[in-house]
Amino acid sequence: MDEHLAQLLASTHDKNEGPRKQAELDLIHAQPNPEFPLSLARIGAHAGVPVEIRQSALSYLRNFVEKNWAPEDDGPAVHIPIPDSTKDQLRHAVLELVLSTEDERKVKVGASYVVSKIATADFPHHWPALLPSVLGVMPTGTDAQLHGALRILQDLVEESLTDEQFFSVARDIIKACYDVALNENRKPTHRALAILVFRSCFDLMDIVKEDHKKEVKAFAEQVLSGWLPFLEQVIKSPLPPLEQSGSQPDTWYGPVALKNQAVKALIKIRSELSRLVPVYQDLFIVSDAQSRLEDIDGLPFTLDFLVLDELDFLNQCMRAPPVQKQLNAEIQARGAVHDTPWVLELMGLLVSFSQITQEEEGLWDIDVSLFLAEETSVSSNYTARTACGDLIIKLAEWLGQGALEGLYAYTKTLFAGSGSGWQRQEAALFLFGAVLDDFQDMQKEVPPEIANAYLELVNYAISRKDEPMLRARGYLVAGSLAQVYQPAIGLLDTVVDSMTRDDTELVQVACVKAVDGLIKGGVPKDRQVPIIVAIQRFLEAKDLSELEDADDLLVTLLETLRTTISMDTRIAIQPESKAVDLLFLIAKHGAAIFHVTLVVCETFEDIVRTFKESEGPLKDMGHPQLFSALCAKVLPSITGTFDIANLTQDDPLVTLAAELLQLLVQYGSEPLPDGFVAATLPKLHHLLMTATEGEILRPGAEAVKYILMHDHQQVFSWHDENGQSGLEVCLRIIDRLLGPMIEDNAASEVGGLAAELVEKAGHERLGPFLPQLLQAVATRLDTAQAAPFIQSLILVFARLSLVGAQDVVNFLSDIQINGQSGLQVVLGKWLENSVNFAGYDEIRQNVIALSKLYSLNDTRVTQTLIKGDLIINTSNTRIMTRSRTKLNPDQYTIIPAPLKILKVLIEELVSASGLHSAANVAAAAATELADADADDALLLDEDDNDGGWEDEPDDVLDLALGGTKADLMGWLEGNGSRQRDDDTQQYLKEFFLKADAENLAGWREWCGMLSEDERAKMKEAAR
């Protein structure tokens, strides 16, 4: 079987899809064979088999073990039983392979993964010999055996050990790693890997320390007594001499990897950084040495990683109260920040590591979008330059304006003579820009004397004709400086002129970005037109087809254009102005880029909303006049997109055009301009009857809704080329969106459109179409699953109930939906989903509608039984996975609809009162206080000499660190919680008081069925 499987594994590497797919299928069919896992293990261990085949064998074996070794008892997957005898053979085979003298690291890594998967299930009870076998080879084993043993320990600690197992084995693991780390006869990479395992043990200690604080503390102190001197010695040891080759020598890989792991385990690294400045300068600033390299074990071995980790730890070090206390004492002794040696030394360090590397300079010269990505902090590339910016921001949070004073004291020495290169000058201005941006975000003041001093440096930088990087930095700092120091605005004409005249593209885009900041600083409005003309010339000089992948450049252009238009939005309707044309031109080439479409839509919304509000300089023109002029300017471009696009495909330009049209109509005048419906409704009709994508259907349906909202008379009086009225067109659109072929999320706006049509058309116009329309809504509601879609459909009946609750009940009682009463279907979905509604207006309408349904005291409503409260199963203590939940779904009580209405209204009263939000805040504060009390209790037992460090717990979320920023990218703001709503609260309080006073619809009887908690909530919220 071994030879057959080896052939199949080789075929999985075939470039041709047919043989590859067949081999993968054959391997699946071979899995039930009892010899399958053993054969894979033998192939993996066979030195005569090509390495890639051995890797594949071990990879398949790992997946087989993970799926079948100790399968859970739930889930639909079919598991293949593995006999105990086979398991014994596999444990022995893979462990022997990892600990063998063979030096093929890729194979050993693959085998160690298999060991880890088996150990997760079997260690220690079914595999007690694992750890003794691993630890036994470490003292005297070959380098290959040691590497295998360390890989197993790493996987064992990170993946397999439980909290309970940790204390029984941690001492032996850490002792073995310590012996390896101290043994200078071992390879530096193996010593580094031993430190990595040691650090993993401390990560595990962080997990178990909450339940075993005293034990962990005592254990850690004992362990660190031996490790700390060694780690400090590793950090202090010099690197081998640097060869003048322009790249990092091979002899450095091991020592750098060792130092890197040592730094990750220590914080005392300030002096080490100073020693790394010259070699960092030679490798990455003067030369273009390769960076960001890791070995197969994931150990970084290039110098830039070492510098990066040391800077991050220095950042954390600066936050420690004992450090700050000592450094503050030195500042006080000197009398001023800028005269304190450690401040100037630190600034020199940060400037050195903030210099643009040769690699960055080359990349930015090729693609300016990469430069802009770094400037806007949206790049995932966390470099030493980024770390220095983070560190100086942290320093500025502590020292305030003193940080700027210290930075300038060092910076002026770089500009004083000819000794400093442009790289250091640019780095100093980069650091100033980082602090300046943070000051603006935190609304801190920049001393005028500091601002003026830096303005002089900016003037020097932008005048350097042969140093484009320094020139670009000067312009960027000017844009930031103008927002806090008015004299900097005087550079506007120079910046605008350089936007098109500078001979370096990077400087041009820096000017584009700088203009945005200058405008925010207060540029006179008469400069609006020249800025727009400059942006137009910048674009005319580009090959626009090349910009489609230049995300950051397009966004930068848009943001500057948006700020320019905001100076006076009437520029959008000026006949000779190209402002809106430029907006649409950029949108055309960046429609597939989310951030581009977002800024385009926001810019367009700023224009139409400002016209709607008619504030400020627009008060001299009425909204209808402004809106009509805007429509004449933009409608041809928007509707023209629908004519040329293929609506059956996912065309991002069509999506953007639909969103822009929806925004235009949302803020439209009442009535709409003459001919507006004739120009837009046929296009929207075709769009909504053809497209299938929700990104198109949702804004399209909203646009029709807003057209009805602003000018239903024009809609109903319009007829298309086939003689169909606007009313019929709207009904056809609604009918398609309610159809089963359209997904819930795609049709989520149809309810609002249907409700608007019913409200504006009325029974007189709709006639027999009204009951057909409402039955279609109710029928679609029965199968709806998506929350926004359910809310949309329910609001059709809610809005009707505001003026005719009895008619709604009568209608729903007379129809049947899939064998059930329409009243049962609609009320069931309505009351089960009401507490999840979103939107102030929608929630208020829903609350009023439910109160009116309750007030009817209709026996048909009373007899309608609804899902009530969740029945808690106290006998089941197992964790409910998704598969178990499917087999044992949640059970609910069944209660009359009026009682459910009261329960819903009580929850809405609590939400409208803001008690939920207050409770969440209180709970968070209580948790934080409890954690603080626990930490304080622990500190009482600790040595006073260590006091202060524990004030900064290990799990502090430092938003200044680049690693944290990377983790937080893409996170959405907000948690969807309800906020206080005074109008809804007042309505419900009055309703409850009236119902209680008049015993409305059997109020007291229903209240008697409420739980004590619900009655308490109602009493508390109604105060």
N, C-alpha and C positions, 0 to 999 in steps of 0.2 A: 504493500500500500504506500510505502514511503516514496517510491519512485513515481507512482501515479500522482500523488499529491504534489510532489515537487514540480512535475510537469504542469499541473493545473496552476500552481502558484506562479510559475514562470509566465504562463499565458495571461495572468491578470495584469502583467506589465506590457502586454501587446498593444501597439499603437492602434490596431484595427479594432473597432468597437465590437464587431461580431464575435471573434474569438475571445475577446476579453469578457464580454457579458456571459458567454457560454461557460467559460471557466469559473466565473463567480457563481453561476447557477449550479454547476457540478459540485463545487465546494460546499454549497448549502445542502445538497442532496447527500453528501458524504458524511455529514455531521452525526447522524444516528449510529454510524458504525462505531462500536466500542473502541476500536483502535485509532479513531480519528485524532483525539487529543495527544495520545502517546506518539503517534506518527509525526505530528507537528513538532512536538518537543524534540524528537530525534533529528528531524530536518534542521531545526534551529541550532542544535548542538554539533552538527556535522561540519567540520572545518573545510571539507572539500566542496561544499555547496557554495555558490556565489552569495556574497553578503546580502544583496537585495532580496534574494529568495529566502534566506534565513530570517531576515527582518520581517518579511511578509508572513512567514510561518508563525513567528512569535506574536505578531500582531493579531492573526486569526486566533491563535491560542488564547491570547489575553481576552478577546471578545467572547470566545466560547466559555472561558472560565467565569467571566463577569456575568454572563447570562444564565449559566447552568450549574455553577458550583454550589451555590446556596440560594436558590430562587425563593422569592417571596411567594406567599400563598395567594396573592391577589393578582389581578390583571389577566388579560386575554392571551398573553403570549404562551406558546407551547415550549416547555422545558425538556431537555434531554437528560435523563438521570445518569449520573457518573458513579460507577461502583466504587466502593471504598478502596478496593485493591488498586484501581486505576488512580485514585487520588493519591495514594501513598507513592506510587511510582512517579507521578507528575511532580509532587513536592520534592522528591529526591532529585529528579532530573533537572528541573529548572534551577534549583538551588545550587546543584553541582556546576551547572553552566555558568552561573553568575560568579561563583567563587573559584572558577577554574583559572589556570595560568594563561589562558588564551588572552591576547591583547587586542581583540576586535571590539572597540568600545560601543559601536552601534548595536552589535548583537547583545552585549551585556546590558545596555540600557533597555532594550526590548525585553530581555529575560527578567530584569529587575521589576518591570511593570507587571509581569505575570506573577512573580513572587508577591508583589504588593496586593494584587487582587485576591490571591489565595489567602494571604495573611489576614486580610480584612475579615474573612469569614472564619479562619481556623486558629489564628494565634490568640492566646497561647494554648488553649485547651486541646485542640487537635493537632497542634504543631509545636510542642514544647521545645523541640530541638532547634528551632529556627534561630533564635537569638544566640544561644551558646555557639552554634556553628558559625554564625557571622562574626561574633566577637572573637572566636578562637583563631581565625586566620589573620586578624588585623595586626597583632604584634610582630609576627615573623613572615607573613605572606609576601608574595611578590607584589610588584606595583599593580599588575593586572588583577590579582586577587583582592588587593586593598581597594582598588577602584570599585570592584563589584560589591564588596562588603559595604562601602560607604553609600553606594547607590541604594542598596537594600535598606540601610538605616534611614536614609533620607525619606524614601517612600514609606517606610514603616512609621516614622514619626509624623509625617505630614498627612498620611492617608489612613493608617490602620489603628494606631493606638487610641484607646478610649481613655476617658478621665481616670477610671479606676485602675487601668493597667499602667498608667504613666508612672506613678510613684514606685511601683515594684521594679521597673526596668530603667528608669531615667538615670539613676546613679551609674549603672554599668555602662550605658550608652555614652554618657558625657565623659566618663573616665577613659573609655577607649578612644573617643575623639580627641580628648586632651593629649593623650600619649602620641597620637598621630600628628597633631598640630605642632607639638613641641619638638618632634623628631626632624632635625634639619637634614637627615639623610633621605627623607622622603621627598617626592616631587612637590614643588610649591602648589601645584594645582590640587594635589591630593590633600595637602594641609589646608588649602582653602575650602575644599569640599567638607573636611572635618569641621571647620568653623561654621560652615553653612548648616550642618546637621545640629551643631550646638545651638545656633540661633533658632532653628526650628523647635528645639526643645523649649526654649524660652517663649516662643510663640504659643506653645501648648500650655506652658505654665500660666500665661495670661488668661487662658480659657478656664483653667481649674482654680485660679486664685480666689475667685469669688466665694467658693465653697470651702477653701482650705487656705485662708490668708496666712495664718501663722506658720503652717507647715511649709508653704511655698516660700515665705520670707526667710525662714531659717535655712531651707535648702539652697535658696539662691545665694545667700550670704556665704555659705560654706563653699559653694561651687566657684563663685566669683573671686574668692580669695586667691585661687590659683590662676584663674583665667585672666584677670585684669592686668597683672604685670606683663604677662606674655603678649596680650593684645597691644598694650602700649609699646612694648619693645618692637613688635612688627611694624607699627605705624612709624616709629622713629627710625627704623633701619633705612639707609639710603638705597635708591634704585641703582642698578648697574650704570656705568658711563653711557651717555647717549652717543651713538654713532652718527656721523654727519651724512646720513643717507636720505633725510627728508621724510622718514617713516619710522614708526615705532619698531625697534629691533625685536627679533624673536626672543631674545634672552629676557625681555621684559614681561612676557606674557604671564609666566608663573608668578613672579614677584608682585605684579600689579593685581592679579587675581587674588593673591593672598592678602595684600593690603586692603583691597576692596572689601573683602569679607570681614577683616578686622575692623575697618571703619564702621561697617554696618552694626558692629557690636559695641562700639564705643562712642563717646561724645567729645572727648578731649582731643580735638583735631585742628585747632587754630594754627599752631606752629607748623603742622604738616603741610597745610595749604600754602604757606609762604615758600616752602622749599620746592613746591611743584610749579611755581610760576615760571621759572626760566625754561623748564623742559616743555611745559604746555605751550609757551610762546614759540619755541622752536618747532614743535610738532604740528601745531594747528593754526597758528597765526602766520608764521613765516613760511611754513611748508604745508602741504596738503596731505597729512598722514591719514590713513584710514581709521575711522572711528566707529564706536557703537558695535563692537564685535563681542560675541559670546561663544564659549565652546559648547560641545555637545551636552555637557552637564548643566548648561545654563549659567555658567560662571563668567561674568564679564571680565575681560582681560586687557582692555585698552584703557589708556590713561584718562580719557574723557569721562568714563564711567566713575572712576575713582574720584576725580574732581567733583563730579556731580553729586555723589553721595556725601562727600565731605561738606559741600556747601549746604546741602539739606540738613545735615546734622548740626552744622554751625547755626543754621536758622533756628533749629529747636533749642540749641544751647542758649541763644540770645533771649529766649523766652523764660528761662529758669530764673526765679527770684533771687537765688544766691548770686548768680552771675550778674544780673542787673544791679544788685546791691553793691557789688564790688566795683563794677564799671562806673556806676553813678558816683561812688566815692572818689574815683580818680578824676571825674569831671569836676566835682566840687572842689577838689584840691587844686586843680588848674585854673578854675574860675570861669572857663569858657569852653564850649564844645570844640571849637575850631583850634584850640591850643592843646587839646588832649592827644597824647601820642597814639593811644589805641584806636581812636577815631580815625586819624589820618592813615594809620597802618591798615585798618579795615577798608577804608575807601580805596586805598591803592590796590588792595587785594581784589576788591569787587571790580574795579576798572580793568585790572589785568585779565580777569576771567570773563568780562563782558565784551571783549573785543570780538569783532566779526572774524570768524575763521575763514581760511581759504576756501573751504568747502561751501560755506554759506555764501560767500561773495560770488563764487562761480555759479551757484544755483540761482541766486537772485538776479544775476546778470542775464541768465537764460529765461527765467520766468518770474516776472515781477509779482505775480499772484502769491508766490511763496513768501516774498518779502512782506506783502500786505497781510498774509496769514499770521506771520510772526508778530506784526505790529498790532493786530487786533486780538491776539491771544486766543485764536481759534485753532491754532496748529497743535497737533498731538505730539510734536517733536519737542520734548523737554530737554533743553540744553543747559550748559553752564551759564550762558548769557541769561536765559530765562530764570534760572535759580538765583542769580545775582540780583535781578530785578525784584524777585520775591523777597529776598533777604533785606534789601534796602527799604522796601515798603514796610516790612516788619520793624525795622529799626526806626523808621519815621513814625510809626504808630506809638512807639515808646518815647522817643526823644522829641517828637513834634518838629517845630521849626529848627531845632538844634541839628537835626539830621541834614537839613538843607545847608545850614551854615558849615557843617563839617565837610559835606560834599563839595561845596564851592571852594573852601579853603584848599582842598587838594586839587580841584579842577583847575583853578587859576594858575597853578604851577605848571600844568600841562600846556597852557596857552601862552605862558610868559616868554618862552624862548623857542628855539628851533630844535631842541633836543628830542621832543616828543613827536612820535609819528601820528598821522591822522587817525589810526585805529584807536589809540588811547583817547584822543580828543572826542572821537565819535562815541566811544563807550561811556565817557563821562557825561556827555549830553543825553545818551540813552538812559542812564540811571536817573538823571534829573527829570527826564520826561516821565519815567515810571513813578517817581515820587509826586510829581506835579499832577498826574492823572489821579493818583490816589487822594491827594489833597482836595481835588475837585469833587470826587465821589463822596468824600467825607465832609465836604463844605468847610474845609479849613482854609485859613488865610495864608497867603504867601507874602512875606515881608516885602514891601516895595523896593527896598535897597537890594535885596537878593534878586528880585525879578528884573530890576534894571541892569544889574551886573550880568545876568544871564542873557539879557537882550543884546548886550555888547558882544558876548560870545557867539550868539546866533548870527549877528551881522558879519562876524568874522567867518563863520562856517559857510554861509551861503555865498561868500565871495571867493571861495577856493575853487578856481576853474578846473584844476587838474585832479580834484578829489571828490568825485561824484557821491560816494557814500557819506562823506562828511557833509556835503552840501544838502543831500536829501535829509539827513538827520537834523540839520539846522532848520529846514523848512517845517519839518514835523514838530519840532519843539516850538517854533513860532506859532503854529496853530494852537497848541496847548496853552502857551503862555498868554496868547491874546484873550483867553477866556477869564484870566485873573488879573491881567495887567493891560490897561487900555492902550498905552503907547505902542504896544506890539502890533496893533491893528494897522499902524502906518506901513507895515510891510506888505499889505494886501496887493497893491499894484505890482510889486516885484514878484510876488508869488503867482499871481494870475498870469503875468507875462511869461514866467518860466514854465508854466503849465504846457505851453505850446512851443516855446523857443529854445528851451534847454536841449542840448544834443544827446542827453542820456534819458532813456525811458524810465528808469527807476526814479530819477529826480522828478520827472514829469508827474508820475503817479503820486509821489510824496507831496507834490504841490496840490494835486487834486484833493488829497486827504486833508492837507493843511488848510485849504480854503473852507472846509466844513467847520473847523475850529475857529477860524477868523470870523466867520459869519456869526457863530454863536457868541462871539465876544462883543458884537454890536457894530457890524459894518453898516455904513449908511445905505439907505435903500436905493440911492441912485447908482450903486455899483452892481445892482442885480443883473441888468442887461449885459454889461461887459463880462460878468462871470459866466452867464449862460452861453454867450458867444464863444468864450474860451473853451468851455466843455464841448461845444459843437465842433470847434476846430480840432480839438484833441481826438474826437471820434472820427472826424473826416480823414484824419491822417492815418487811421488804423485800418487794417484788413478785418472787417467786422466778423468774417467767418472764423477767424482765429480766436475771437473772444468768447466763443460758445463754451469753451472749457476753462475760461479764465474767471472762475467763480468770484474770487476775492476782488479782482479788479472791477468787475461789473457791479458788485455790491458797493464798493467804494465810490464809484461814479454815481450810482443811484442815491447813496446817502448824501453826497455833496449836492446833487441836483435837488433832492428833496428839501434840504436846508435852504438852498437858494430860492426855490419856489415859495417856501414859507415866509420869506421876507415880504411878499405881497402876492397872494394867490391870484390876483387879477391878471398876472402875467400869463396865466394859462389860457385866457380868452382873447389876448391881444392878437390881432390878425397877423402881424409881422413876427410874433414871438415863436420860437421853436421849442419852448420849454416842454410842452406836452408831446410834441413830436419826438424829442430826444428820449422822453420817458418811454414811449411806445417802441422806439427803435431799440433801446437796450432790452426792453421786455421781449421783443421778438427774438433776439439772439440769446436770451437767458431764460426762456420760459420753462425749460426743463430743470432749472436750478431752484430749489425750494426757497432759499434765502432771497434770491432775486425777485421771485413772484411775490414774496411777502412784503418786501420794501416797495415794489411797484404798487401793490394794492394799498398799502398804508399811505403812500404819497398821494395816490388818487383819492383816497378817502379823506385825507386832509383838505384837498381842494374842494370836493363837493360838500363836505360838512361845513367848511368855512363859509361857503356860499349860502348854505341853508341857514346858518346862524346869523349871517350878515353882520358880523362884529367888526370892530375896529375900522380900518380904512374902507370897508365894503358897505358901510351904512348909507352911503350916498347912492347906492344902487339896490333896487329891490331884488328879492330872490328869484322871481319868475324871469326877470330880465337877465340876471347872471346865469341862471340855469339854462335858459334858451340859447345863450351865446356859447356856453360850454358844450351843449348837445351838438350844435352846429359844427363845433371844432372836433369832437371826439367820436360821435356816433358813426360816421363813415368808416373810420378805422376799425372800430369794434365789430360792427355788423359785417364788415367786409371779410373779417376772419372766418365767419361762419360760411361764407359763400365758397371760399377756396379750400377749406379744410375737409378732410375725410372724417365725418362724424362717427363712423363705426370703429375707428381706431382710437387709441389712447394718445391724442395729440395734446401736448401740454399747452400749446398756444390757444387752442379752443377753450381749455379749462380756464386759462387766464382771462380770455375775452369774456367768458361767462361770468367770472367773478367781478370783473370791472363793470359790466353792464348791471349786475345786481347792485353794486355800490352806487352807480349812477342813479338808478331808479329809487333806491332806498332813501336817498336824500333829495328826491325830486320835488318839484314845485306842485302845488295844488291850485288849479288843475295843471296837468302836464302840457307842454307846448303843443300847439296844433300839429297834427301829423306824426306825433311821437309814437302812438300805437301802431299806425300804418308802417312806420319805419322799423319797429322792433318786434311786434307780436308775431308776424309771419316767420321771422328768423327764429324766435324762441320756440314757436310751434314746431318747426322743422327739427330744431335741435332736440327738443324734449320727446319727439316722436321717433327719433332715430338713434340717439346716443344710448349707451348702456352704463357708462361709467358714473359712479356716484359723484365724483368731483365735478362733473358737468351738470348732472341732473339736479343736484341740490341748489347751486346758485341759480340755475335756470328757472326752477320752480319758484324760488324766492323772488326773482325778478318779476315774474308774472303776478305774484302775490302783491308786490309793491305797486305795480301798475294799477291793479284793481283798487288798492288802498288809496292811491292818490287821484285817480281819475277813472272811476268805473263807468261813467257816462260815455266817455270816449271809447272805452272798450266795447260796450254794448251797442253803440251806434256804428261800429266798424264792421265791414264785411270783407272777407278775403276774395281772391279772384274766382273762387268757385261758388261764391254767394253765401258761404257759411258766416254766421255772425260771430262776434267776439265771444259771446256766451257759449256757443257751440264749440268753438276752438278750446276754450278753457275746460269744458266738460270732457272733451276728447283727451286733453293732456292729463287730467285727473284720472280718467278711466285707465290710461296706460300705466301711470305710476302706481295705481292700486292693483295692477295685475300681478299674477304670480311669477311672471318672468323677471320682475324687478326686485332686487334684493332689498332687505329692510333698510340698511344703511343708505343705499342709493336713493330711496324714496322718502327719507326722513322729513322732508319739507312739504310733502303733499298734504298733510293734515292742515297746516297753516293756510295753504292755498285754497283747499276745499272750504275751510271755515270762512275765509274772506269772501269767497264766491257766494256762499249761502247767505252771508250777512248783507252783502251789497246787492245781490240779485233779488233776494226775497222769494216768498212763495209765489208771488204774482208772475215773475219772470220765469222762474224755474218750472212751475207747474208740475207735471208728472215726473220731471227729472229729479225733483227734490227727494222723494222717497227712494228712488233708484240709487241716487248718489249716497244717501245716508246708509242704505243697506250695504252698498259696496264698501263703505268705510268700516262698518261694523264687521262685515265678513273678513276683511283684511286684518282687522284688529284681532280676530280669533286666532290667527296663525302668526301674528307678529311676535318677534323675540327681542329685537334690539330696543333698548330703553328709549333713545331719542325718537324712534319711529312710533313706539307705543304712545309716548307723550303727545306727539304730533296728532295722532288719530283721536286720542281721547279728548283733546282740546276742541275738536269739532263739536262733540256733544256737550262739553263743558260750556263753550261760548253760547250754544243754543239754549242751555239750561239757565243762563243768566237772565234771559227774557221769557223763556217758555219751558220751565222744568216739567210741567205736567204734560205738555205736548211730546217732549222727549220720552218720558216714561210710557205714554200711550203708544207711540210709534214702536219703541223697542219691544213692548209686550206683544205686539201684533206680528212680529217677524220671527222666522226660524232660521237658525244658523247651524248647519251640520247637526240637525236633530235637537238643538237646544234653543231655549228662548233667547231672543236677542237681548233682553234685559239681563238675563243670567250671564251671558258672554261679556257684554260691555261693562256691567257693574263689577264683575269679577276682575277683569283686567284693570279697570279704572282704580278700584280700591286697593288692589295688590301693588300697584305701581305709583300711587300718588305721592308717597313719601320720598320717592326718588326724582320728583320733578325738578327741573332747573329753570332759572330765570324768574326775576321778581314778578313781572307781569303775569307770566304763566302760572306761577304758584298762587298768586292772589286770585286770578280768575278761577282756578281750580277749587280753592277754598270756598269762595262765594257760591260756586255752582253746587258743591257738595252740601253746603248748608241749606240751599234751597231744595235740593232733593230730599234731605232729611225733613225739612219743614212741611213737605207735602203730606206726610203721614199716610202715604199710599200703601194699602195692604199688599199690593204686588211687590213693592220694594221690601216691605217687612218680611214677606214670604221667600224672598231671594236669599239663599244661603251662600255665604262667602268664606273663603279661607281666613282663619283668625290668627291666633298666636301659635308660635312654634312649640311643639311638645318636646321637652328636653328628655332625652333617653339617658337616665343616670346609670343604667346597668352596663352600658357599653363604654368601656374605658380605653378602647383601642383608638389609635390615630386614624382619622377618617381620610383615606386617600380618595382620589377621584373614582377609582373603580369600585371601592366599597360604598361610596355615596350613591353610585348608580344602582348597586344591588340593594341598598337600604336607604331609600330617599327619606328626606326629612318629612315628619308628620306634623300636621297642623290641626288645631281645633276648627270646627265648623260653626259659624255664628251668623245671625241675621245681618242683613246689609246695614240697617240703621245703627246697630252697635258698632260695626266696623267703621262706619262713617265717623262716629264719635271718637273712636280710637285714632283715626287718621287726623281729625281736627285737633285733638289734644297734642299729637306729635307736631303738627304744624304750628300750634300756639307756642310750644316749647322752642321750636326752631326760630320762629319770628321774634321771640323774646330775647334771643341770643344766649339762652341758657346752655345750649349744646356747646357753643364756642367757649363759654366761660368754664364749663365742666372740663373741656379738653385742656384748656390752659391750666386749670387747677390740678388736673391729673399729672400733666407734664411737670409742673412745679413740685408736686408731692414726690414724684419719682426722683427728680433731681435732688431734692432735699434729703430723701432717704439715702441716696447714693453718697451725698456729701457727709451725712452723719456716719455712715459706715466707714468712709475713708478717714474721718476725724477720729473715730474709735481706734482704727488701726494705727494712726499716727501717734496716739497717746503711748503706744508701746514701743515706739521706735526711738532710736538714738537722736538726741537733739542736734548732733552735728550733721545729720542728714536732712534736717527740717528744711522745707521750702521746695525741694524737688518734687515731693508728692503733690504739691499744689497744681502741678501740671500732669494730669493722669495720662497714661499711655494712649488712651483712645480719644484724645483731644482732636477735633476736626479742625485742622489748620487750613483755612481757605486761601492762605497766601502761598502754600506750597504747590508747585506745579503738578506733583503727583495727584494731589487732591483735586485740582482743577480738572485734570484729565478724567478722573472718576466721575466728576459731577457734570461733564459735558453731555448735552442731550436730555438732562433731567427736566421735567416739566414743573413749572411753578404751581403752587397751590395744591390743596388736597380735596377739593370738591365739597368742603363743608359749607353748610348753610350759614348765612350771616343775618344779623338783626334786620327786621323789617317792621318798622313802626306802624305803617298803615295796615298791614295784615294782622298784626298783633291787636290793634285797636278794634278792628272789625270783629275778630274772634272773641275778644273780651265782651263786647257788647252783645254778640250773639249768645254766648253762654249765659250772661246775666239775664237776658230776655227769656231764654229757654227755661232757665231755672225758675224765674218769677212766674211764668205762664204755664209751667209744666208742658212745654211745647212737644207735641208728638210723643207723649209718654216719657218725657225727659227723665223724671226721677226713677222710673222703672229701669230704663236703660243704664242710668248711672249706677244703679245697684249692681249691675252685672260687670262693671269695670273693676279692674284690680286695684288694690290699695295703692300701688305705685302710680297707676294712671290718675287716680283721684288726687294724689299728692302733687303730681306734676301739674294738673289743671289748676289746683289751688295756688301753687307757687307761681306759675306763669301768669295767672290772672290778677295778681296783686297790683 
